[in-house]
Amino acid sequence: MVMPKVKITVWGFRCGRCKYEWVPRDPDSKDEPKFCPSCKSPYWNKPRKNKVAKAGK
């Protein structure tokens, strides 16, 4: 028996620092993650205030 494929849409998070996207383990939880699982930044959901300074300027 062949099962048909269906597209499933779920809510997830995106890190504002490294642009990593993930789906939480418990999608029903109302709590936001404390840090990005990829870059470990605790500021994953806060926009940068200043642009990153380039070396030599």
Sequence and secondary structure as in RCSB ss.txt:
>XXXX:A:sequence
MVMPKVKITVWGFRCGRCKYEWVPRDPDSKDEPKFCPSCKSPYWNKPRKNKVAKAGK
>XXXX:A:secstr
            EE TTT  EE  SSTT     SS TTT  TTTTS  SS    TT 
